[in-house]
Amino acid sequence: MSKVTKKGLTKNQKIATLANELRKDNYFITNKIEPGQKKIFICPECKKKFDLSKSLEYGAAVEMFEARGGLCVGCYYKKTGELVY
């Protein structure tokens, strides 16, 4: 088992996320949250809470929040006019 950090993804989660990005079919590696990782993300604009504890692709979900600067999809779109999923 890989080391878990409260802020970042584990090594295994990073590898699974990268592998899933490269897939061309509809199969993907599940990448669930591990104990000690952040599960609730709050959009700083609309204050909506997102619980990622049951996410099948935790790594990608966390990376998308980071890519949007912590904003949810709606707030990021309102601010930039771009859709980042």
C-alpha positions as CSV (number, residue, x, y, z in Angstrom):
1,M,0.0,0.0,0.0
2,S,1.3,3.5,-0.8
3,K,1.7,6.3,1.6
4,V,-1.4,8.5,2.1
5,T,-1.1,12.2,2.5
6,K,-3.9,14.5,3.6
7,K,-3.5,16.9,0.7
8,G,-2.2,14.9,-2.2
9,L,-2.9,11.7,-4.0
10,T,-1.0,8.5,-3.3
11,K,1.5,7.2,-5.8
12,N,-0.9,4.4,-6.8
13,Q,-3.7,7.0,-7.3
14,K,-1.5,9.1,-9.5
15,I,-0.6,6.1,-11.7
16,A,-4.2,5.0,-12.0
17,T,-5.3,8.5,-12.9
18,L,-2.6,8.8,-15.6
19,A,-3.5,5.3,-17.0
20,N,-7.2,6.3,-17.1
21,E,-6.4,9.5,-19.0
22,L,-4.6,7.5,-21.7
23,R,-7.4,4.9,-22.2
24,K,-9.3,5.0,-25.5
25,D,-12.0,2.5,-24.5
26,N,-14.7,2.7,-21.8
27,Y,-12.7,0.7,-19.2
28,F,-10.9,2.5,-16.3
29,I,-9.2,1.7,-13.1
30,T,-11.2,2.6,-10.1
31,N,-9.4,5.0,-7.9
32,K,-11.2,5.3,-4.6
33,I,-10.4,7.6,-1.6
34,E,-8.0,6.2,1.0
35,P,-8.2,6.8,4.8
36,G,-6.8,10.2,5.8
37,Q,-7.5,11.9,2.4
38,K,-9.7,15.0,2.1
39,K,-13.2,13.9,1.1
40,I,-15.2,17.2,1.3
41,F,-14.4,19.9,-1.2
42,I,-16.1,23.3,-0.9
43,C,-16.3,25.8,-3.8
44,P,-15.0,29.1,-2.5
45,E,-17.5,31.0,-4.8
46,C,-20.9,29.3,-4.3
47,K,-20.0,27.5,-1.0
48,K,-21.4,24.2,-2.3
49,K,-20.0,21.1,-0.7
50,F,-18.8,18.1,-2.8
51,D,-18.4,14.8,-1.0
52,L,-15.9,12.7,-3.0
53,S,-15.8,9.8,-0.5
54,K,-17.9,7.6,-2.8
55,S,-16.2,8.7,-6.0
56,L,-15.0,5.8,-8.2
57,E,-12.4,8.1,-9.7
58,Y,-11.1,10.1,-6.8
59,G,-7.8,11.0,-8.4
60,A,-9.3,12.6,-11.4
61,A,-11.9,14.4,-9.3
62,V,-9.2,16.0,-7.1
63,E,-7.1,16.9,-10.1
64,M,-10.1,18.7,-11.7
65,F,-10.8,20.7,-8.6
66,E,-7.1,21.7,-8.6
67,A,-7.2,22.5,-12.3
68,R,-10.1,24.9,-11.7
69,G,-8.4,26.5,-8.7
70,G,-10.8,24.9,-6.3
71,L,-13.9,26.1,-8.1
72,C,-16.9,23.9,-9.1
73,V,-17.6,23.5,-12.8
74,G,-20.4,26.1,-12.7
75,C,-18.5,28.8,-11.0
76,Y,-15.4,28.2,-13.1
77,Y,-17.5,28.5,-16.2
78,K,-19.1,31.7,-15.0
79,K,-15.7,33.2,-14.2
80,T,-13.7,32.1,-17.3
81,G,-16.2,30.9,-19.9
82,E,-14.4,27.6,-20.2
83,L,-15.6,24.1,-19.3
84,V,-13.1,22.0,-17.4
85,Y,-14.4,18.6,-16.3
